[in-house]
Amino acid sequence: MAAVFVVSLYCLSAQAFAALLVPLILVAGWEWSNLCRLETPILKTGFLLLLFVCLTLTGFWLDFFGNVDEQSARQVLLLAVALWGLNLFLLMSYPRSQRFLSWRPLVALIGLLALSVTWGAVVVLLSMQQGTSILLLGVGVVVCADVGGYFGGKFFGRRQLAPSVSPGKTWEGLVCGLLAQVVVVVIAVAAPLGMPLELLLLWVLPVALFSVLGDLFESMLKRHGKIKDSSQLLPGHGGILDRIDGIMAALPLYALLVI
C-alpha cells in the first residue's frame, strides 16, 4: 500500500492524485460509520453521500481545479486544528465524555469534518512548490512516530499513557516515537539543507504529538463502541482508519505550519 502511494504521488498530477484519494477517503468513511454505530445500509449510504458532499465543498473552497488560495487554505486548516482541539477535550475527559460519544450525530459530524480536511490538507500541500516532497516528509514524520512508538513501547514500555483508552500505549513508547521522528528529520532535512534543528523541532514535535492524539482518539471511539478494529479490510492490520488515524490529526497541522 505504501509503495502504491509513493509511486502514484510521483507519477500523477496533484489533481489526479488527490482525486485518486477520494475512494480511499470514502472507504475510511464507511469504517467511521461503524465507529458512530450507523448500523443500517440507509444510514451508512447517507453518511457516505454527506462525506462526498463535504469533500466536494472542500475542493471548491480550496479552488481545487485552479490555484489554491492561501487564505482559504488557512481557513480549512484552522478548522481542522480547532476540531482536534475538541477531540482532545473529549479524549482527556474520557470516560466522562461517553455521554457525548453516545450521541451519534456528533461523532458522525466529527468524522465528516476530520476526513474532509485531511483530504484538503493533501490538496494544500501538493499545491506548494516541491509539494510532493513536503507531503512525503509530513507523512514520514507520522509514520516514524508511530513505528518508533510501537517498538519503544514493546521493548521499554512500563508506564501507561492512557490506560482508560488504549492500555497498550506507554509514555516510553511516546518518547521513543518522538526521538525516531527527530532523527529522521535531522537526516532528511536539517543536515542536507542546513536548517537549524531548533526551528525544525518547533513544527515537528507538535505534528508528532497530534499524530498520537489521532491514534488515541480513534482508540477511544473503538473502546466506546466495543470494536476491535475499524474493519477487516487489511487482514492483520484492521482497516484504513487504523492506518491513517494519526495522519488525520497531524497532516492538517503540518500543512498549516509549512504554508
N, C-alpha and C positions, 0 to 999 in steps of 0.2 A: 504493500500500500504506500509506504514511504517513497519507494523508488518511482512509482507511478506519479506521485505528487511532484517530485523534483523534475522528472522528465517533462511532464505536462507544463510545469511552470516555465521551463526554458524553451519549450517548443511552440507554445501557443502565445497569442497576443494577450494583453492584460484583460481585455473584454471577454475573449474566448475562455480564458482560464477561470475568470470569475463566474461566467455562465455555466461552466462545467461543474463548479462547486454547488450550484443550486440544487441538483438532485441529491447530493450528499447532505446538504442542509435539511432538505425535506425528509430524508431518512432519519436524521437526528431529531427532527420534529416529531415524527411518528414515535420514536423512542421517548421523547419528552411527554407525549400524550399518555404513555404508560406511567410516568412518574406522577402526573397530576390526576391519574385514575379516571381517564376518559375511556370508558370500557366498551362502549358500543361503536360499531362501524360508522354510524352517522356522526357521532361526536368526534371521532378520530379524523374523519374526512373533513369535517367543518374546521377543525384545528389546522389541518394542513392547508386548506384553502386560505384561511386567515394568514398563515405564515407566508404563503406565496404572495398575498397582497402586501404584507409588510416588507418583504424583500423587494417587490416592485416599487413601493413607495420610497424605500431607502435608495434604490437605484436612481429614481427621479430626483430625489433630494440632493444626491451627490453629483447629478448630471453624469450618469454612468457612461453614456454614449458620446459625451463631449469631453471637456476638460474639467476635471474635478475641482470644484470651488473650495478653497482652503477654509473659508468661513463656514460653509455648510459642513465640511468635514469635521471641523472642531465642534460644531453643534451636535452632530451624530455621536462623536466620540465622548463628549462630555455627558451626553445622555447615558452612554454605556457605563461610564465611571460612576455616575450617580446611582444607576441601577445596582451596581455591585456594592455600593455603599449600603443600600437597603438590604441586599443579600447578606452582607457582613453582619448587620444588626440581627437578622433572623438566625444566622448561624451562632452568634455569640450568646443569644438569649435562648437557644435550644436547651432543654425541651419545653421551656415555657412558650416558645413560639409555635408550638404544634397547633394551637388553635387557629393561627394564621395559615399554616401549611395545609390545614384541613379544608380551607376554602379553595376549591378547585379553580375558580376564575382567576384568583391571584397568582397561583402557581402557573397557570396557563399563560397569563399575561407576561410574567417574568420570562418564560420560555420564548414567547414570540419576540420580545424585545432583545433578549440575550442572543438568540440565534441570528436575528436580522442585523444587529450592529456588529456581530462577529464577521459576517459577510461584508458589511460595509467597511470594516477595518481593512480587510483584504483589498477591497477596491481602492481605498485611500492609499495604502502602501504601494500598490502596483502603479499608481498614477505618478509616483515620485521618480526622479532620476535615480537610476540603479535600484528601482523598486523591487526587482526580483531578489537581489542580494539582501536588501533590507528586510524583506519579508522572511527569507530563509533564516536570517540572523535572529529575528524575533521568535520564530518557531523553534529554532535551535536552542535558544535560552530556556524556553519552557520545557523542551524535551530533556535537556541536561539537568534541569532542576528536578524533573520527575524521575529520571534514571538514577541520578545521584542520591535522591531521597530514598528511593527503593532499596538500593544496595546499602546505603548508610544505615537505614532502619533495620535491615536484615542482619547486619553484622554488628552494629553498635547500639541498636535501639534499646532503651531502658525506660525512659520516661514518656508516657503517652501525651500526645499533643492535644487531642480532642477525643477523650475516651467515650463521651456520650454520642459521638457522631461516627468516628472511624477509629476504633481501638487499635488498628494496625499502624496508624501514623504516630511517629515519635518526634520529639524535639531533636534528637540526634540525627534522624533522617532529614529533618528540615535544614539543619546546619550543613550536612553533607551535600544536600542539593544546592544550597546557596554557594558553597565552595566550588562545586563542579561547574556551575554556570559562570562563576568569576574566572576560573581557569580557562574555559573555552573562549570567553570574551577577550581575555588578555592575549591569547594565542591568535584569535581570528581578527581582532580589531585593534587593540591597543598597541601591540608590537608592530604589526605591518604598517599602520597608519601614523604611529607616533602620538596617539591621542592620550591625554592624561587619564590615568586609571581612576582618579577621584571623580572625574567628570562622568566617566562611563558607569561607575557604581551608582551615581545619583539616579540613573534611569534603569539600570539592570536589576538592582535589588528590589525596587518596588514592583517591577514586572514579574520577577520570580515569586514574590510574596503573593501577588494577585493570582498567579497560576495555582498556588497552594489553596487560596480561597476558592477558586473554581472547583478544584478537586474535592475539597471538604463540603462545599455546598451541594454538589451532586450526591455525595455520600449521605448527607443529611436527608435529602429527598428520598433516596433509596431506603434508608433506615426507617423513615417515617411511613413510607408505603410498603415496608416489608418486602422489598425487591432486592435480589442479589445483584443483578446486572440490568442495565437499561434494555438489553435484548441479547439474543444469542447469535447475532448476525456474524460476529467474528469468533469462531469457536476457540475457547480458551482465553479470549480477551474481552468478552462481553459484547457491547455494541459500539456504534460510532461515538455516542456521547461519552462512553467510558474512555475513549481515546482523545477526545477534544475538550473535555471539561476544563482543564487548565488553560487551554488556548482561548476558550470563550471568554474567560475573565481577563487574561493577560494581554491578548492582542490589541483590543481597543485602547488600553492604557499605553501600550508600547507605541501604537500609531500616534496617539495624542502627544507623546513626548518627542517624537522624531520629526513630525511635520513642521 
